[in-house]
């Protein structure tokens, strides 16, 4: 369970995760660089952030993204797909930059 208040860097990570899900992950293709912020995926940020803060590996985070896309969005996607693995690694890299290992 996530603690009540986030540190300054955790809040920054929250914003970065939201942006990565919107701009880079974007399983339903809503991202348009000319558009203002879209909150399409914001509901998934807390669970992804929690996995990152817990130090989960790319496999776990990638599987979580795939589950969101298949179960919550009804998309046909497979666990371990390259796109979700790439995004999981990007998320972990962002977490390490902001919070350390």
Beta strands, then each sheet from edge to edge (+ up, - down):
end
